[in-house]
Amino acid sequence: MTYLLPNSWHLLKAARQEQSDAVTQDQIVQQKIPVQPPKEPDAGLNQTTILTGDQPMAAIGGGIGAVSLLVPVVVGLLGAALFAWMVCCVRKRAQKRRADAVSMQLDGTSQSPSILRQASPVNMKHSLLVPERYAPNPQYSSCCGSEVPIIPRDSVRFLDELGEGCFGKVYKGELRRSADRKPDIVAVKVLKESASKEAEEDFYREVEIMSTFQHPNILSFIGVVLRGKEENLSPMMVFEYMEHGDLAEVLRVQHQPPSGDAKPRLRPVDLLRVALQIASGMEYLAAQRFVHRDLACRNCLLAEGPTVKIADFGMSRDVYTCDYYKIGGSRLLPVRWMSPESVIYGRFTLESDIWSYGVVLWEIYSFGKQPYYGHTNEEVVKLILDGVMLVPPEDAPPPIISLMNDCWNSAPKLRISFTRVKEVLAQAQSAEALKLPRPPLWEKPQVEVRVEGEVKPKTLPRPPPLIRTLSDTELLDAQGYLLPVHLKEPAQYLRTLPD
């Protein structure tokens, strides 16, 4: 397995950026130098004047001085322009050679160790990391300093297909690290050959981003398999395998009868634990000053425990297309999870991730329902802009409902932080109310009666009914109204205690 040095990621980016910015100077702008008008001749001096047509010329003495000043200036300007043009040509050729060398390394046509130490496995520009219509994320400058493992293509073997979208597929596979070691079960994300440029940009962005994160609640990135030009093969990303899939699907099967897929059953304490783990992962991302922009249950993967890990930093929109919507631009956006300021301005911040986390809590305690279900994406945009928020599920505990409201504060700066969310969930998890067992089902009270050495249960006597039992037809008149019942004797609700 090969590791690339931190500076390797940006060599190709810098080379091609400088190449596109280089300007070849084909023409030199000639500057017009104003000619001073001839001075009036002094009286008593002999002046010789040369006339061409009707235009008078300056005196011979003054003309020689002006020409002697113009010649060095013009020659200097021409020399400087020529020197600048030569420098641009040399730089352009050098940049082209470097870009060609790196491209050969990416395509697998060169095995030079020196190029391998300098080449970058992805061809990215800075604009791919920070689209213009998104808020700038300062964390990207710190995310680019990690080593990205390059995995040989022949060490990955596909087992089963887990999912497919328009631009990519996800497989369950095996990764053989060495001959004397048992293969590891991994998840492999493959980009289709028919993928659009936007999907490929998301793919490479996810490679660079996920290679920097190390947290128990962030999906572990193992490595990348580069594109092979001669074999016409697609690039691949290799992740750790999460056996239960995405959290949204697990939540939706909770109210269904058990089936053969062996999806885990989540208890109320498990739901709280899931929410706490997602908050822990988001707190880590916020500390790295990273904005997820697409936090949802579909982007959280589940394993035994239950253990939840946040994933899909670039390509989740490929599978869940119904959860995304285009607003003006060409990118699909998860409008049902977006804050009002993100919908209006297209800007994503740490505070907008807090809003999305509140929607994730709503998903967890509604067992995977789609936010604003029953409404189209256009209607959802109008609801969000009108300030219409989701109604917390009835079964959600009071601390969870309070957290949802704190996440959905209309003022971004007043929203709760992920650190505070963790504290609230930790307190709720350790509350004694969650540890109390469920009350037993109600049963008729019974007593034991001993009859000739044999113990028999006996039902306690009940007081005689004060009102005779009537059928529904006797209590209603022809119009369906209740009829009053007159007792022969008034009911005695108070009785004297027996002696």
C-alpha positions as CSV (number, residue, x, y, z in Angstrom):
1,M,0.0,0.0,0.0
2,T,1.4,3.3,-1.0
3,Y,1.1,6.6,1.0
4,L,1.3,10.0,-0.6
5,L,2.9,12.9,1.2
6,P,0.7,15.8,2.3
7,N,2.0,18.2,-0.4
8,S,1.3,15.6,-3.1
9,W,-2.4,16.4,-3.1
10,H,-1.9,19.9,-4.3
11,L,0.9,19.6,-6.9
12,L,-1.4,18.8,-9.9
13,K,-3.9,21.4,-8.7
14,A,-1.2,24.1,-8.5
15,A,0.3,23.1,-11.9
16,R,-2.9,23.3,-13.8
17,Q,-4.1,26.4,-12.1
18,E,-0.9,28.3,-13.0
19,Q,-1.1,26.8,-16.5
20,S,-4.6,28.2,-17.0
21,D,-3.6,31.6,-15.6
22,A,-0.5,32.0,-17.8
23,V,-1.0,34.6,-20.5
24,T,1.0,34.7,-23.7
25,Q,1.9,38.2,-24.8
26,D,1.6,38.2,-28.6
27,Q,1.6,41.9,-29.1
28,I,3.4,44.8,-27.5
29,V,1.4,47.9,-27.0
30,Q,3.2,50.8,-28.4
31,Q,3.1,53.8,-26.2
32,K,2.6,57.2,-27.7
33,I,5.1,59.7,-26.4
34,P,3.9,63.3,-26.7
35,V,6.1,65.6,-28.7
36,Q,6.9,68.9,-27.0
37,P,6.0,72.0,-29.2
38,P,8.9,73.9,-30.5
39,K,10.1,76.8,-28.4
40,E,10.1,80.3,-29.6
41,P,13.6,81.3,-31.0
42,D,15.6,83.8,-29.0
43,A,16.3,87.1,-30.6
44,G,19.8,87.5,-32.0
45,L,20.4,83.8,-32.7
46,N,20.8,82.2,-36.1
47,Q,18.1,79.6,-36.5
48,T,17.9,77.1,-39.3
49,T,14.5,75.7,-39.9
50,I,13.6,72.7,-42.1
51,L,10.0,72.5,-43.3
52,T,8.2,69.4,-44.7
53,G,5.1,70.5,-46.5
54,D,3.1,72.8,-44.2
55,Q,4.3,71.2,-40.9
56,P,7.1,73.1,-39.0
57,M,9.9,71.1,-37.3
58,A,11.7,71.9,-34.1
59,A,15.1,73.4,-34.1
60,I,18.0,71.1,-34.8
61,G,19.5,71.7,-31.4
62,G,16.3,70.9,-29.4
63,G,15.4,67.9,-31.7
64,I,18.7,66.2,-31.0
65,G,18.1,66.4,-27.2
66,A,14.5,65.0,-27.4
67,V,15.5,62.1,-29.6
68,S,18.4,61.2,-27.3
69,L,15.9,60.9,-24.5
70,L,13.3,58.9,-26.4
71,V,15.6,56.2,-27.8
72,P,16.6,54.7,-24.4
73,V,13.1,54.8,-23.1
74,V,11.6,53.0,-26.1
75,V,14.5,50.5,-26.1
76,G,14.0,49.8,-22.4
77,L,10.3,49.2,-22.8
78,L,10.8,46.9,-25.7
79,G,13.4,44.9,-23.8
80,A,11.3,44.6,-20.7
81,A,8.3,43.4,-22.7
82,L,10.5,40.9,-24.6
83,F,12.0,39.6,-21.3
84,A,8.5,39.1,-19.8
85,W,7.3,37.3,-22.8
86,M,10.3,34.9,-22.7
87,V,9.7,34.2,-18.9
88,C,6.0,33.4,-19.6
89,C,7.0,31.0,-22.3
90,V,9.5,29.2,-20.1
91,R,7.1,28.9,-17.2
92,K,4.4,27.6,-19.5
93,R,6.6,24.9,-20.9
94,A,7.8,23.9,-17.4
95,Q,4.2,23.7,-16.1
96,K,3.1,21.6,-19.1
97,R,5.9,19.1,-18.5
98,R,5.0,18.8,-14.8
99,A,1.3,18.4,-15.5
100,D,2.0,15.7,-18.2
101,A,4.3,13.9,-15.8
102,V,1.6,13.9,-13.0
103,S,-1.1,12.8,-15.5
104,M,1.1,9.8,-16.6
105,Q,1.5,8.8,-12.9
106,L,-2.3,9.0,-12.4
107,D,-3.0,6.9,-15.4
108,G,-0.6,4.2,-14.4
109,T,1.8,4.8,-17.4
110,S,4.8,5.8,-15.3
111,Q,6.5,4.0,-12.4
112,S,9.1,6.6,-11.5
113,P,9.6,6.7,-7.7
114,S,10.4,10.5,-7.9
115,I,7.1,11.2,-9.6
116,L,5.2,9.0,-7.1
117,R,6.5,11.0,-4.2
118,Q,5.2,14.2,-5.8
119,A,2.1,13.2,-7.6
120,S,-1.4,13.6,-6.3
121,P,-4.0,10.8,-6.7
122,V,-6.8,13.2,-7.6
123,N,-7.1,16.1,-10.1
124,M,-8.9,18.7,-8.1
125,K,-9.2,22.5,-8.0
126,H,-9.8,24.6,-5.0
127,S,-13.2,25.4,-6.4
128,L,-14.3,21.8,-6.1
129,L,-13.8,21.9,-2.4
130,V,-15.7,25.2,-1.9
131,P,-18.4,25.9,-4.4
132,E,-19.1,29.5,-4.9
133,R,-22.7,29.3,-3.8
134,Y,-21.7,27.6,-0.6
135,A,-20.3,29.3,2.5
136,P,-16.5,29.0,2.6
137,N,-15.4,26.4,5.0
138,P,-12.0,27.2,6.5
139,Q,-11.5,23.6,7.6
140,Y,-10.6,22.5,4.1
141,S,-7.1,24.1,4.4
142,S,-6.4,21.8,7.4
143,C,-8.0,18.8,5.9
144,C,-5.5,18.5,3.1
145,G,-2.5,17.5,5.1
146,S,-3.1,13.8,5.6
147,E,-1.7,10.8,3.8
148,V,-4.1,9.1,1.4
149,P,-3.5,5.3,1.1
150,I,-3.4,4.0,-2.5
151,I,-4.8,0.4,-2.7
152,P,-3.8,-1.9,-5.5
153,R,-6.8,-2.8,-7.6
154,D,-6.1,-6.6,-7.5
155,S,-6.3,-6.6,-3.7
156,V,-10.0,-5.8,-3.7
157,R,-12.6,-8.5,-4.5
158,F,-16.4,-7.8,-4.8
159,L,-18.8,-10.1,-3.0
160,D,-22.3,-8.6,-3.1
161,E,-23.9,-5.4,-4.4
162,L,-25.3,-3.3,-1.6
163,G,-26.8,-0.4,-3.5
164,E,-26.9,1.4,-6.8
165,G,-27.6,4.9,-8.0
166,C,-27.4,6.9,-11.1
167,F,-23.6,7.6,-10.8
168,G,-22.3,5.0,-8.4
169,K,-22.5,1.5,-6.8
170,V,-21.7,0.3,-3.4
171,Y,-20.4,-3.3,-2.9
172,K,-19.6,-5.6,-0.1
173,G,-16.1,-6.8,-0.7
174,E,-12.9,-8.3,0.6
175,L,-9.6,-6.5,1.1
176,R,-6.5,-8.6,1.2
177,R,-3.7,-6.7,2.9
178,S,-1.1,-9.5,2.9
179,A,-0.9,-13.1,1.8
180,D,-0.6,-14.5,5.4
181,R,-3.6,-12.4,6.7
182,K,-7.3,-13.1,6.5
183,P,-9.1,-10.7,4.2
184,D,-11.1,-7.9,5.8
185,I,-14.7,-7.3,5.0
186,V,-15.1,-3.8,3.5
187,A,-17.5,-1.6,1.7
188,V,-16.4,-0.4,-1.8
189,K,-17.9,2.6,-3.5
190,V,-17.4,2.6,-7.2
191,L,-17.9,5.6,-9.5
192,K,-19.6,4.7,-12.8
193,E,-18.0,5.5,-16.1
194,S,-21.2,7.4,-17.1
195,A,-21.0,9.6,-14.0
196,S,-21.3,13.3,-14.5
197,K,-18.5,15.8,-13.8
198,E,-20.3,16.9,-10.7
199,A,-20.5,13.4,-9.4
200,E,-16.8,12.9,-10.0
201,E,-16.0,16.1,-8.2
202,D,-18.0,14.9,-5.2
203,F,-16.2,11.6,-5.3
204,Y,-12.7,13.2,-5.1
205,R,-13.9,15.6,-2.5
206,E,-15.0,12.8,-0.3
207,V,-11.7,11.0,-0.7
208,E,-9.8,14.1,0.5
209,I,-12.1,14.9,3.3
210,M,-12.6,11.4,4.8
211,S,-8.9,10.6,4.8
212,T,-8.4,13.2,7.5
213,F,-11.0,12.1,10.1
214,Q,-10.2,9.8,13.0
215,H,-13.2,9.3,15.4
216,P,-15.2,6.3,16.6
217,N,-18.4,7.8,15.3
218,I,-17.0,8.8,11.8
219,L,-16.9,6.1,9.2
220,S,-13.3,4.9,8.7
221,F,-11.7,5.5,5.3
222,I,-9.3,2.7,4.3
223,G,-8.0,3.9,1.0
224,V,-8.6,4.7,-2.7
225,V,-8.1,2.7,-5.9
226,L,-7.2,5.1,-8.7
227,R,-8.6,5.2,-12.2
228,G,-6.8,3.1,-14.7
229,K,-6.7,4.7,-18.1
230,E,-5.5,1.8,-20.2
231,E,-8.0,-0.6,-18.6
232,N,-10.8,2.0,-18.6
233,L,-11.6,1.3,-14.9
234,S,-13.4,3.5,-12.5
235,P,-11.9,4.9,-9.3
236,M,-13.0,3.3,-6.0
237,M,-13.2,4.2,-2.3
238,V,-12.8,1.5,0.4
239,F,-14.4,1.9,3.8
240,E,-15.1,-0.2,6.8
241,Y,-18.1,-2.4,6.5
242,M,-21.2,-1.6,8.6
243,E,-23.4,-4.7,8.6
244,H,-26.8,-3.1,9.3
245,G,-26.7,-0.4,6.6
246,D,-28.0,3.1,7.0
247,L,-29.9,4.2,10.0
248,A,-33.0,5.3,8.1
249,E,-33.7,1.8,6.8
250,V,-33.2,0.3,10.3
251,L,-35.7,2.7,11.8
252,R,-38.4,2.0,9.2
253,V,-38.4,-1.7,10.0
254,Q,-39.0,-1.2,13.7
255,H,-42.8,-1.5,13.4
256,Q,-42.7,-4.3,10.9
257,P,-42.8,-8.0,11.9
258,P,-39.4,-9.7,12.2
259,S,-38.0,-10.9,8.9
260,G,-35.0,-12.8,7.6
261,D,-32.9,-9.7,7.2
262,A,-32.1,-9.7,10.9
263,K,-32.3,-5.9,11.4
264,P,-31.7,-5.0,15.0
265,R,-34.6,-4.0,17.2
266,L,-34.0,-0.6,18.9
267,R,-35.3,0.0,22.4
268,P,-36.0,3.5,23.7
269,V,-32.6,3.5,25.4
270,D,-31.0,2.5,22.1
271,L,-32.6,5.4,20.3
272,L,-31.1,7.7,22.9
273,R,-27.7,6.1,22.5
274,V,-27.9,6.5,18.8
275,A,-28.7,10.2,19.1
276,L,-25.8,10.6,21.5
277,Q,-23.3,9.0,19.2
278,I,-24.4,11.1,16.2
279,A,-24.0,14.2,18.4
280,S,-20.5,13.0,19.4
281,G,-19.4,12.6,15.8
282,M,-20.8,16.0,14.9
283,E,-19.0,17.6,17.8
284,Y,-15.8,16.2,16.4
285,L,-16.5,17.6,13.0
286,A,-17.4,21.0,14.5
287,A,-14.1,21.0,16.4
288,Q,-12.4,20.5,13.1
289,R,-14.4,23.4,11.7
290,F,-16.0,21.1,9.2
291,V,-19.5,21.6,7.9
292,H,-21.2,18.4,6.9
293,R,-24.1,20.1,4.9
294,D,-26.0,16.8,4.5
295,L,-26.6,15.4,8.0
296,A,-29.5,12.9,7.9
297,C,-30.3,9.4,9.1
298,R,-29.6,8.0,5.6
299,N,-26.0,9.2,6.0
300,C,-25.5,7.4,9.3
301,L,-24.5,3.8,9.2
302,L,-25.3,1.2,11.9
303,A,-23.3,-1.7,13.3
304,E,-23.7,-4.0,16.3
305,G,-24.0,-2.4,19.7
306,P,-25.7,-0.4,18.3
307,T,-22.8,1.7,17.0
308,V,-23.5,4.6,14.7
309,K,-21.0,6.3,12.4
310,I,-21.5,9.4,10.2
311,A,-20.6,8.9,6.5
312,D,-21.4,10.1,3.0
313,F,-19.7,13.4,2.7
314,G,-20.3,13.7,-1.0
315,M,-22.3,11.1,-2.8
316,S,-25.4,10.3,-0.7
317,R,-27.6,12.3,-3.0
318,D,-27.1,9.6,-5.6
319,V,-29.2,6.9,-3.8
320,Y,-31.9,9.0,-2.0
321,T,-32.8,11.2,-4.9
322,C,-36.3,11.9,-3.6
323,D,-34.8,13.7,-0.6
324,Y,-33.0,16.3,-2.7
325,Y,-34.2,19.2,-4.7
326,K,-32.6,21.8,-7.0
327,I,-33.0,25.4,-5.9
328,G,-31.9,27.7,-8.7
329,G,-28.5,26.1,-9.3
330,S,-27.5,22.7,-10.7
331,R,-26.8,20.9,-7.4
332,L,-29.4,18.8,-5.6
333,L,-29.9,20.0,-2.0
334,P,-31.6,18.2,1.0
335,V,-34.2,20.9,1.5
336,R,-36.1,18.9,4.1
337,W,-33.1,19.0,6.4
338,M,-31.9,22.6,5.6
339,S,-32.1,25.6,7.8
340,P,-34.0,28.7,6.6
341,E,-30.8,30.7,5.9
342,S,-29.4,27.8,3.9
343,V,-32.6,27.7,1.8
344,I,-32.5,31.5,1.2
345,Y,-28.8,32.2,0.7
346,G,-27.4,28.7,-0.1
347,R,-24.9,29.1,2.8
348,F,-24.0,26.2,5.1
349,T,-22.5,26.8,8.5
350,L,-22.0,24.9,11.8
351,E,-25.3,26.4,12.9
352,S,-27.1,24.9,9.8
353,D,-25.7,21.5,10.8
354,I,-27.3,22.0,14.2
355,W,-30.6,22.6,12.5
356,S,-30.1,19.4,10.5
357,Y,-29.4,17.5,13.7
358,G,-32.8,18.5,15.1
359,V,-34.4,17.0,12.0
360,V,-32.3,13.8,12.6
361,L,-33.8,13.6,16.1
362,W,-37.2,13.9,14.6
363,E,-36.4,11.1,12.2
364,I,-35.1,8.8,15.0
365,Y,-38.2,9.2,17.2
366,S,-40.6,9.1,14.2
367,F,-38.9,5.8,13.2
368,G,-37.6,6.9,9.8
369,K,-40.4,9.0,8.5
370,Q,-39.6,11.5,5.8
371,P,-39.6,15.1,7.2
372,Y,-42.6,17.0,6.0
373,Y,-44.0,13.8,4.5
374,G,-47.1,14.4,2.4
375,H,-45.6,17.7,0.9
376,T,-43.7,18.2,-2.2
377,N,-40.2,19.7,-2.2
378,E,-41.6,23.0,-3.5
379,E,-44.1,23.0,-0.7
380,V,-41.5,22.2,1.9
381,V,-39.4,25.2,0.7
382,K,-42.4,27.5,1.2
383,L,-43.1,26.0,4.7
384,I,-39.6,26.5,5.8
385,L,-39.5,30.1,4.6
386,D,-42.8,30.7,6.3
387,G,-41.4,29.5,9.6
388,V,-43.5,26.3,9.7
389,M,-41.5,23.7,11.6
390,L,-41.9,20.0,12.2
391,V,-44.1,18.8,15.1
392,P,-42.1,16.7,17.6
393,P,-43.3,13.0,17.7
394,E,-45.7,12.3,20.6
395,D,-43.5,9.4,21.9
396,A,-40.4,11.5,22.1
397,P,-39.1,12.1,25.7
398,P,-39.3,15.7,27.0
399,P,-35.5,16.2,26.8
400,I,-35.6,15.3,23.1
401,I,-38.4,17.6,22.4
402,S,-36.6,20.4,24.1
403,L,-33.4,19.7,22.1
404,M,-35.4,19.8,18.8
405,N,-36.8,23.2,19.7
406,D,-33.3,24.5,20.6
407,C,-31.9,23.2,17.3
408,W,-34.6,25.0,15.4
409,N,-34.1,28.4,16.8
410,S,-34.7,31.0,14.0
411,A,-31.6,32.9,15.0
412,P,-28.6,30.8,14.0
413,K,-26.3,32.2,16.7
414,L,-28.8,31.3,19.4
415,R,-29.0,27.6,18.5
416,I,-27.6,25.0,20.9
417,S,-24.1,23.6,20.3
418,F,-23.2,20.0,19.8
419,T,-21.2,20.0,23.1
420,R,-24.3,21.1,25.0
421,V,-26.4,18.5,23.1
422,K,-24.0,15.8,24.3
423,E,-24.4,17.0,27.9
424,V,-28.2,17.0,27.7
425,L,-28.3,13.5,26.2
426,A,-25.8,12.1,28.7
427,Q,-27.9,13.4,31.6
428,A,-31.1,11.9,30.0
429,Q,-29.3,8.6,29.5
430,S,-28.3,8.3,33.1
431,A,-31.7,9.4,34.4
432,E,-33.3,6.9,36.8
433,A,-36.6,7.1,34.8
434,L,-35.0,5.3,31.9
435,K,-33.8,2.5,34.1
436,L,-37.2,1.7,35.7
437,P,-38.8,-1.5,34.5
438,R,-42.1,-1.4,32.7
439,P,-45.2,-1.8,34.9
440,P,-46.8,-5.3,34.7
441,L,-50.0,-5.8,32.9
442,W,-53.1,-5.4,35.0
443,E,-54.6,-8.6,36.4
444,K,-57.6,-9.3,38.6
445,P,-56.5,-9.4,42.3
446,Q,-56.8,-12.8,43.8
447,V,-56.6,-14.4,47.3
448,E,-55.7,-17.9,48.3
449,V,-58.3,-20.0,50.1
450,R,-57.4,-23.2,51.9
451,V,-59.9,-26.0,51.5
452,E,-59.0,-29.2,53.2
453,G,-55.2,-28.6,52.8
454,E,-55.6,-27.6,49.1
455,V,-54.8,-24.0,48.2
456,K,-57.2,-22.6,45.6
457,P,-57.2,-19.1,44.2
458,K,-60.4,-17.2,44.8
459,T,-61.4,-13.9,43.2
460,L,-62.1,-11.1,45.6
461,P,-65.8,-10.2,46.0
462,R,-67.0,-7.2,44.1
463,P,-69.6,-4.8,45.4
464,P,-73.0,-5.2,43.8
465,P,-73.7,-2.8,40.9
466,L,-75.9,0.2,41.9
467,I,-77.1,0.6,38.3
468,R,-78.5,-2.2,36.3
469,T,-76.7,-3.0,33.1
470,L,-78.5,-1.8,30.0
471,S,-77.8,-2.5,26.4
472,D,-76.9,0.3,24.0
473,T,-80.3,0.2,22.4
474,E,-82.0,0.8,25.7
475,L,-79.9,3.9,26.5
476,L,-80.4,5.7,23.2
477,D,-83.6,7.2,21.7
478,A,-84.6,7.2,18.0
479,Q,-82.3,10.1,17.3
480,G,-79.3,8.5,19.0
481,Y,-79.4,10.6,22.1
482,L,-78.8,9.2,25.6
483,L,-81.9,8.7,27.7
484,P,-81.8,9.4,31.5
485,V,-82.2,6.5,33.8
486,H,-84.3,7.0,36.9
487,L,-83.4,4.9,39.9
488,K,-86.1,3.5,42.2
489,E,-84.0,4.3,45.2
490,P,-81.3,6.9,45.5
491,A,-77.8,5.4,45.4
492,Q,-76.0,5.3,48.7
493,Y,-72.4,6.4,48.1
494,L,-71.5,6.7,51.8
495,R,-72.0,3.8,54.2
496,T,-71.2,3.3,57.8
497,L,-68.1,1.3,58.6
498,P,-68.9,-2.2,60.1
499,D,-68.2,-2.7,63.7
